[in-house]
């Protein structure tokens, strides 16, 4: 996971910018009438997010034409996002773009390597339609992580997915992602989670669930394929540097990536390769 500074856009202003582009006056008026409720839902979201208790917010199971707030249906609320925030020519698209571009290097904060391709509703709009355009609930994401999180709503602290805007610094500042080099032909890398012992049980469970829900082992494994082939060629060019030379080179690469992010597949992979006696003793020629 990568941290992103939480957006500071005023949720009421964002909501108003969205609904002001609605041409149908009766719909605009009905949506305008629940403006305060949206604002208080956003306030409650922020309060719960700051204490890592978003799982305590109650999910709704409304059908699309059910009235959710005032005289507004669920479908009307969620379309404020799809039609009036995502829409390319809508004024609120500027806010969408700002959130979309807030991820460092355009990389998804949930997996750390895929490119951002959407905004993820951290609490899904299907279950929390009142949060459809609340900026703090909209996180840039790749499509795989977005679909991995799905519409399942956590009801316990342990199953709450990591929140790039609000979660603990220790998910960023301490290493929890590791890997093992498996002696196959060609070599394969197996990724796993090993949280620091001193973490609380909730943090340990959360990061394990995050790893599983985003299918990170399989997805990181795919990334390693091209890197391992290139690495083999590079190491062959070093000539006779021996196992200790190979180990030193791999260790330096791991440290280099570690300085950028402590939990990237590259850090875990190069550490695993450096630890592997048989890999360091391989004939790269
Ligand atoms: Zn992702």
Boltz pocket constraint, residues with backbone or C-beta under 6 A from the ligand:
constraints:
  - pocket:
      binder: B
      contacts: [[A, 108], [A, 109], [A, 110], [A, 111], [A, 112], [A, 113], [A, 114], [A, 141], [A, 142], [A, 143], [A, 144], [A, 145], [A, 146]]
      max_distance: 6.0
